[in-house]
Amino acid sequence: MNFYCILLILLFFVFTIHCSACPELRDLCNGLRIRSFISSTTKEDFLQAMSDEFCGCKVVDRSININRPGNETYSSRDFDFLSSVEEIGDTLLIQNLNLTDNLTLPNLRLIRGRNLLEY
């Protein structure tokens, strides 16, 4: 095989893996209860747990809480699974997250704030 064939095959697999991460849209996801944070031992476990909960979700009934203290760095691409979210029932909390760029939620239209955090 020549170089271009190998490159096309690699690009196909990368594109397939990235696009199949959220195989279908879900109208409603539970989300997290307030003051409930996903914490895992590794960055990969954390992102996988978040993706399992929110990937393809349009409406989050509860909250999205991202709290990740430590020295790990993240890019907005790490949170692509949140791109389908249009509405959050309670709150969106992002804290202690080392980002290399801006985290965007391109389809987010409404945060209802039914149950708010108290500090």
N, C-alpha and C positions, 0 to 999 in steps of 0.2 A: 504494500500500500504506500501511496505517496503521502507526503506531509499534509496536504490539504484534506485528504480523506480522513486521516486520523484526527485532524483538528475538527472537522465537521461531526465526526462521531462523538468526540468529547463534548463539544458544544451541545449536541442533542441530549446527551445524558445529563449534563448540568442543567439545561433548560427543563428537561422532564422532571428531574428531582425537585427543582425549585418550584415549578408550577403545580406539581402534584401534592405539595405540602397541604393545601386546602382543597381537597377534591370536590367539595360541594358547599354551597352556602346553607347556613342554618338560620332560620328566622329568629330563634330565641336561644340564648345561653344563660345559664344561672349566674356566672360570674362568682365573685367572692363576697363573703360577708364582710362588713366593715371591721377593721382591725385584724383581718385575716390576711397574712402575707405569704406568698409562696417563697419558701427558702429551701435551697437544695445545697448539696455539697459542691457541685460543679456548675460552671457557667452553662454547659451543655444541658445538664439536667434541668436547670432553671428555665432555660429557653424552651426545652421540650415540654415541660409542664405547662408553661404559659401558652404555647402553641396548641397543646391538646385541649386546653380550656377555651381558647378564643378563636382558633383558626376557622375562617369561613363564617363567623358569627356576625349577624347584622344588628341584633338588639341584645344588649347585656342587661339582664334583669337586676342584678345587684351592682357590684363595683368592679373596677379594674384597679388593682393596687400593685404597683411595681416598686419594691423596696429591696435594693441590692447593695448593701454596704460592702466595702472591700476595694481592692485595687484593680479589679477586672474592668476593662473598657468595652464599651458596646458601640455599635453604630446603629443608625436608624434602620438599616437593612435587617438587623437582627430581630426587629419587631415588625416585619412585613405582615405577619399573621394578624396584626391588628388593623390592617388597611380596610377590611370589609365592615368594621364596626361603624354603625350609623347613629346609635343611641345607647346611652348608659342610664340605667335606672337610678342609681345612687350617686356614686362619686368616681372620679378619676384621680388617683393619687400616684405621683411619680416622685420618689425621693431616694437619695443616696445612690444615684445612678450616674456612673462616669460615661458620658456620651462624647463621641468624637464629632458628632454633627447634630443637627436638630431632629428631634423625634416628631414626626408628623402623623396625624390620623386624617387622611385626606377625605374620608367619607363621613366623619363625625359631624353630626348636625345638632345634637341635643344631649345635654346632661341634665336629667330631671332633678337630681338632688333630693330625692325623697327622704333618705336617711343621711344626715350629715355627720362628719367627724367632729368630735369635741376635743379641743386642745387646752 
